[in-house]
Amino acid sequence: MKKLLLFLFLGGMLTAANAQQLPNYGFDSWKSSCASTESFGDYNEMRQRPGVEPTDWNGSSVNQAVKILGKQEKKQQLVYNDNNTVKMVNTFVGALGIGSVAPGFINLGTPWVYATKTVKKCDGGVYGGISFSHKPDAITGRYKRTDATGENSRIIVYLWNGTFTSKVGEKGSPSINRDNVDKAIMGMVDASAKGTLVASCDYEFTSTTNKDWQTITVPLTYVSAASPAMVNAIISGGDYWNRDNMKENTTLYADDVRFVYYSTLKSLSYDGKALALPEAGATLDMSSVLYDESKLDYAPNGQTATATTSFDDASSILTIKVSNVDNDIDGQSSHTYYIKFAHVHGAFKYASDGANITVTCGKCNE
C-alpha cells in the first residue's frame, strides 16, 4: 500500500514546495536518535526522549528525572516504528507506585511536560510548529485502532500567524511563559499575546473498521482570510486534551498522513439554474442549449484552487479545468470537466463536381 501511494503522489510531490505538504508524511524516514522534551516540575531541563520517532516529527516517549529516586531516569517508549508506520501506545509511567498514564502521540512542535509526585498537578502539551505558508483544505491519513479501551484518538491541526504567548507548567497553576502553545492557539486558555488562528481541525474517533486500516479525511475550518506562517499537526492515540481520560494500552497506528488541496468543482450553474456536477473527465450533455459565456457560473472547491475555461467551436464543448498547488484525495492536482452545448453551423463551404453542390460547415466539416 505504501508503495502504491508513493507512486500516486510522487509526480506532484517532486515539484511541490516543501512547505506545501507535511514533512515525511509517509513515515519512510526515521531518526537514529530522538529529540528532546522540555521538562518542568521537580527539575527544569531539556531531556532527550528514548526510542525512535519519524524524521521531522517529535514524539512523546518519556525520559523523566525522578526526584524521589535521587534524580534517577525513568524512561518509557511510547512511539514505535512498525514497518514504517507510526505506532503510538498510552503507557503507565511512574516509580514506587506513583505515576499516571502517558499519552502516545507525534507532532511537529516541541513537547513539554510538568512532572511531580503529586499526580493531579502533572500536565503536558506542545508548543511551536514549522514554517508553513499555504492553505490546505483537509488532512487525510490511514489509521488503525487495535484496542477496545473506548478512549478517543485525535487528529489535530492548526495554522496561524503571529505569536501567542501563554503559561505552561503545573496543572491549574501554570507559571512559565512559552510561545505558541497548542491550547493558546486553539483558544482553550488565555494568552497574554495573541496572533491569528487561520484554520484548524480537531477530530476524534474511538475505533477503525474491524480494527484494521481505515482512511480518515478531516476538513480544515478556516476562520480567517489571512495567510498562515506556521502549522502544527498532532496525531494522538489518546484523548490529547483530556489527560484524565487517558487509558493504558490505547494504541493507534498511523501512516500516509498528508494535506489535501481540493481541485474539483464546488458548484456549477447555467442561466441561473444549478447543474448536477459531472464526474471529473466526464461530459455533461447540454446539447439542446446554445452556449453563452455570460450565463455560465461556477466555483472551484479549495482555498487556493483556480479554474479556467475554454470553448471549442468545432465540437461545441466547453472545458473547465480546476487546479491547485498540490494533490487532492485521488493524488491529482487538477481535474477537468466537459460540457457539450448545441452546435451552430456556420462559415459554410461549397464544393461542386459539375453536377452537384456540396455544402459543409466550416467549423465541423459536417
ABEGO torsion letter per residue (X at the ends): XAAAAAAAAAAAAAABBAAABBBGAAGABBBABBBBBBBBEABBBBBBBBEBBBBGBBBABBBBBBAAAGGBBBBBBABBBBGGBBBBBBBBBBBGGBEBBBBBBBBABBBBBBBBABAAABBBEBBEEBBBABBBABBBBBBBBABAAGBBBBBBBBBBBEBBBBBBEBBGBBABBBBGBAAAAAGABBBABBBBBABBBBBBBABBBGGBBBBBBBBBBBABABBBABBBBBBBABBAABAAABBBGBBBBBBGBBBBBBABBABBBBGGBBBBBBBBGBBBBAAABBBBAAABBBBBBEAABBBBBBBBAAAGBBBBBBBBABBBAAGBABBBBBBBBBBBBBGBBBBBAGABBBBBBAAAGX
